[in-house]
Amino acid sequence: MNYKVPEGYFEDLRAKLSAIPAQQPEKVSAVSRFTPYLALAACFAAAIIIGTGILTRTTTPAASEDEIIEYLVQSDLSLTQIENYLSLNE
């Protein structure tokens, strides 16, 4: 093998590891614990608000009953067909 451990590596390793101070675990505040969830909720809220805004601006208004009747009269339908349509949609 071409790889060798440096001289005295394992003897110095214990001394180096014992020199590292023990770290106390940091206390996590409630705000920092819930920050990712709040960010996710804000993204969903923004998507819903933007989507609602886009959908309300791109929808076409429904035709009124008078406009439908005018269209049917002008479309060369017989009076019987118009009456059938009106009776079905009451």
C-alpha positions in Angstrom: 0.0 0.0 0.0 1.2 3.5 -0.7 -0.6 5.1 2.2 1.1 5.4 5.6 -0.1 6.9 8.9 2.1 9.8 10.0 4.6 9.2 12.8 3.0 9.8 16.3 -0.5 10.4 14.9 -2.4 8.2 17.3 -0.4 9.4 20.3 -1.2 13.0 19.6 -4.8 12.3 18.7 -6.0 11.7 22.3 -4.3 14.9 23.4 -5.9 16.9 20.6 -9.4 15.5 21.3 -9.1 16.2 25.0 -8.1 19.8 24.3 -11.4 20.4 22.5 -13.8 22.0 25.0 -17.2 20.3 25.5 -19.9 22.3 23.8 -23.2 22.9 25.5 -26.2 22.4 23.2 -27.8 25.7 22.3 -31.3 26.5 23.4 -33.6 26.9 20.5 -36.2 29.6 20.8 -39.8 29.1 19.8 -39.5 31.7 17.1 -36.5 30.1 15.4 -38.1 26.6 15.7 -41.3 27.7 13.9 -39.6 30.1 11.3 -39.5 27.4 8.5 -43.2 26.6 9.1 -44.1 30.3 9.1 -42.2 30.8 5.9 -44.0 27.9 4.3 -47.4 29.2 5.4 -46.5 32.6 4.0 -45.6 31.0 0.6 -48.9 29.2 0.5 -50.8 32.3 1.4 -49.0 34.3 -1.3 -49.7 31.6 -3.9 -53.4 31.6 -2.9 -53.7 35.4 -3.0 -51.9 35.7 -6.3 -53.9 32.8 -7.8 -57.2 34.2 -6.7 -56.3 37.6 -8.2 -55.3 36.1 -11.5 -58.5 33.9 -11.7 -60.8 36.8 -10.8 -59.3 39.0 -13.5 -59.3 36.4 -16.2 -62.8 35.0 -15.8 -65.5 36.2 -18.2 -68.9 37.2 -16.8 -71.8 34.9 -17.4 -74.3 35.9 -20.1 -77.6 37.2 -18.8 -80.9 35.4 -19.7 -81.8 38.2 -22.1 -78.5 37.9 -24.0 -79.1 34.1 -24.3 -82.6 34.6 -25.7 -81.4 37.3 -28.1 -78.6 34.9 -29.3 -81.2 32.1 -29.8 -83.5 34.3 -31.7 -80.8 35.5 -34.0 -79.4 31.9 -34.6 -82.2 30.8 -36.9 -83.7 28.3 -34.4 -87.3 27.5 -34.5 -89.6 28.8 -31.8 -90.2 25.2 -30.5 -86.4 24.8 -30.0 -86.2 28.1 -28.1 -89.2 27.1 -25.9 -87.6 23.7 -25.2 -84.4 25.4 -24.2 -86.2 27.8 -21.9 -88.3 25.1 -20.3 -85.2 23.0 -19.6 -83.3 25.8 -18.0 -85.9 27.2 -15.7 
